[in-house]
Amino acid sequence: MNILNLLISDHTFRTVALGCSLLGMVLRNTWMFCRFTKNKSLLGDAVSHASLPGVCLAFFYLQM
């Protein structure tokens, strides 16, 4: 069976092909972002860990 015919006629094959294509595009963009910000990862970790107590306190404050 021809792949193009299968892509047009089979719903399962079309769904899997579309999902793999979208996943590939998203991961390519994510990889490029991580590649260019590799040296800044420690700064991001420091900022996220510094803001975590404030987020937790705000969560507990708003729940009461």
C-alpha positions as a Markdown table, in Angstrom:
| # | Residue | x | y | z |
|---|---|---|---|---|
| 1 | Met | 0.0 | 0.0 | 0.0 |
| 2 | Asn | 1.3 | 3.4 | -0.9 |
| 3 | Ile | 2.2 | 5.7 | 2.1 |
| 4 | Leu | 0.5 | 8.7 | 0.5 |
| 5 | Asn | -2.7 | 6.6 | 0.1 |
| 6 | Leu | -2.4 | 5.4 | 3.6 |
| 7 | Leu | -1.9 | 8.9 | 4.9 |
| 8 | Ile | -5.1 | 10.1 | 3.1 |
| 9 | Ser | -7.3 | 7.1 | 3.9 |
| 10 | Asp | -6.3 | 5.8 | 7.4 |
| 11 | His | -7.3 | 7.9 | 10.4 |
| 12 | Thr | -4.9 | 6.2 | 12.8 |
| 13 | Phe | -1.9 | 6.6 | 10.5 |
| 14 | Arg | -2.9 | 10.2 | 9.9 |
| 15 | Thr | -3.2 | 11.0 | 13.6 |
| 16 | Val | 0.2 | 9.3 | 14.4 |
| 17 | Ala | 1.9 | 11.1 | 11.6 |
| 18 | Leu | 0.5 | 14.5 | 12.6 |
| 19 | Gly | 1.4 | 13.9 | 16.2 |
| 20 | Cys | 5.0 | 12.9 | 15.4 |
| 21 | Ser | 5.4 | 15.9 | 13.1 |
| 22 | Leu | 4.2 | 18.3 | 15.7 |
| 23 | Leu | 6.3 | 16.7 | 18.4 |
| 24 | Gly | 9.4 | 17.0 | 16.1 |
| 25 | Met | 8.7 | 20.7 | 15.5 |
| 26 | Val | 8.2 | 21.5 | 19.1 |
| 27 | Leu | 11.3 | 19.5 | 20.3 |
| 28 | Arg | 13.4 | 21.2 | 17.6 |
| 29 | Asn | 12.5 | 24.6 | 18.8 |
| 30 | Thr | 13.0 | 23.5 | 22.5 |
| 31 | Trp | 16.4 | 22.1 | 21.7 |
| 32 | Met | 17.5 | 25.3 | 19.9 |
| 33 | Phe | 16.3 | 27.4 | 22.9 |
| 34 | Cys | 18.2 | 25.1 | 25.3 |
| 35 | Arg | 21.3 | 25.2 | 23.2 |
| 36 | Phe | 21.5 | 28.9 | 23.2 |
| 37 | Thr | 20.7 | 29.4 | 26.8 |
| 38 | Lys | 22.9 | 26.6 | 28.1 |
| 39 | Asn | 25.3 | 29.0 | 29.9 |
| 40 | Lys | 22.4 | 30.8 | 31.6 |
| 41 | Ser | 20.9 | 27.7 | 33.1 |
| 42 | Leu | 22.4 | 28.3 | 36.6 |
| 43 | Leu | 21.0 | 31.8 | 36.7 |
| 44 | Gly | 17.5 | 30.4 | 35.8 |
| 45 | Asp | 17.8 | 27.8 | 38.6 |
| 46 | Ala | 18.8 | 30.5 | 41.1 |
| 47 | Val | 15.9 | 32.7 | 40.2 |
| 48 | Ser | 13.4 | 29.8 | 40.2 |
| 49 | His | 14.6 | 28.6 | 43.6 |
| 50 | Ala | 14.6 | 32.1 | 45.0 |
| 51 | Ser | 11.0 | 32.7 | 44.0 |
| 52 | Leu | 9.7 | 29.3 | 45.2 |
| 53 | Pro | 9.2 | 30.3 | 48.9 |
| 54 | Gly | 7.3 | 33.4 | 47.8 |
| 55 | Val | 5.0 | 31.4 | 45.6 |
| 56 | Cys | 4.4 | 28.8 | 48.4 |
| 57 | Leu | 3.6 | 31.6 | 50.9 |
| 58 | Ala | 1.2 | 33.3 | 48.5 |
| 59 | Phe | -0.5 | 29.9 | 47.8 |
| 60 | Phe | -1.0 | 29.2 | 51.5 |
| 61 | Tyr | -2.1 | 32.8 | 52.2 |
| 62 | Leu | -4.7 | 32.7 | 49.5 |
| 63 | Gln | -6.1 | 29.4 | 50.5 |
| 64 | Met | -7.1 | 30.6 | 54.0 |
